[in-house]
Amino acid sequence: MNIPNFENIKFVDSRGYLTEEWQLILQQLFQALQGNLSDEGFKVPQQPTTVINQLNTAASKGALLYDSTTNQLKVNISGTFQVII
């Protein structure tokens, strides 16, 4: 899920309405949330096994991914992605 960065720009115009920039930021945020969080569950990022193997680092501790090659849910524990059973 890509969440837009915070922009320190004017939030509302002189009439009290959101500026075009903030309308776009909020639209992107809502679309990301609606596309990845729903009543049907959370959608975790999908990556092929080759990419997941490159992410086997301490920086990825706690990351949750879906392996699109093996169709397995994986979590990074102590720097290594492991299958969740």
C-alpha positions in Angstrom: 0.0 0.0 0.0 1.4 3.4 -1.0 0.4 6.1 1.4 1.0 9.6 0.2 3.5 11.8 2.0 2.5 14.7 4.2 2.6 18.0 2.3 3.0 21.1 4.4 0.9 23.3 2.1 -2.3 25.3 2.4 -5.1 23.0 3.5 -8.2 25.1 2.7 -8.8 28.0 0.4 -10.2 31.4 1.2 -13.8 30.0 1.0 -13.0 27.2 3.5 -12.8 24.4 1.0 -9.9 21.9 0.6 -7.3 23.1 -1.8 -6.8 21.0 -5.0 -3.5 19.6 -3.7 -5.1 18.3 -0.5 -8.1 16.9 -2.4 -5.7 14.8 -4.4 -3.7 13.7 -1.3 -6.8 12.6 0.5 -8.2 10.9 -2.6 -5.0 8.9 -3.0 -5.0 8.0 0.7 -8.7 6.9 0.6 -8.1 4.8 -2.5 -5.1 3.1 -1.0 -7.1 2.3 2.2 -10.2 1.1 0.3 -8.1 -1.1 -2.0 -6.2 -2.8 0.8 -8.5 -2.8 3.9 -12.0 -4.1 3.7 -14.6 -6.2 5.5 -13.2 -9.2 3.5 -9.8 -8.8 5.1 -6.4 -7.1 4.7 -4.6 -7.4 1.4 -0.9 -7.8 2.0 1.7 -6.9 -0.7 2.5 -9.6 -3.2 6.0 -10.4 -4.3 7.6 -13.2 -6.3 10.0 -15.5 -4.4 13.0 -14.0 -6.1 12.2 -10.5 -4.7 11.3 -12.0 -1.2 14.8 -13.7 -1.1 16.4 -10.2 -1.7 14.3 -8.9 1.2 15.7 -11.4 3.7 17.4 -8.8 5.8 17.1 -7.4 9.4 15.5 -4.3 7.9 12.5 -6.4 6.9 11.8 -7.8 10.4 8.1 -8.1 11.0 7.2 -7.6 7.3 4.2 -9.6 6.0 4.1 -10.6 2.3 2.2 -13.0 0.0 4.6 -15.1 -2.1 3.0 -14.9 -5.6 5.2 -17.7 -6.9 4.4 -20.3 -4.2 1.0 -18.9 -3.1 2.1 -18.7 0.5 1.8 -16.1 3.2 5.1 -15.2 4.7 6.4 -13.2 7.6 10.0 -12.0 8.2 11.2 -13.4 11.6 14.7 -12.4 12.6 15.7 -11.4 9.1 14.3 -14.4 7.2 10.9 -14.8 5.6 9.1 -17.9 6.8 5.8 -19.5 5.7 2.9 -19.0 8.0 1.0 -22.2 8.5 
